[in-house]
């Protein structure tokens, strides 16, 4: 199954990687690996994550306070947001 990022989701990922890398060298790369691992689990089991609204699902990123918000769009997964769990809940809802 193919994975596509919306431009805002790609930007959120990049911003979080930069933030964590500034906090501690190597932490940004670790964050990115954990995001990739979460997405790989989605590729293997796309409907396993919790519903987060109509046709939207969320899965949490291990060891970081972030979640991947996505929708299943036929034969691909559309990543809508890489969202911090404690900031502005559901700010991404208009992206679907």
Secondary structure, DSSP 8 states (H G I E B T S, - for coil): -EEEE-HHHHHHHHHHHHHHHHHSTTHHHHHHHHHHHHHHHHHHSTT-SEEEETTEEEEE-TTSSEEEEEEEETTEEEEEEEEETTSSTTTTGGG-
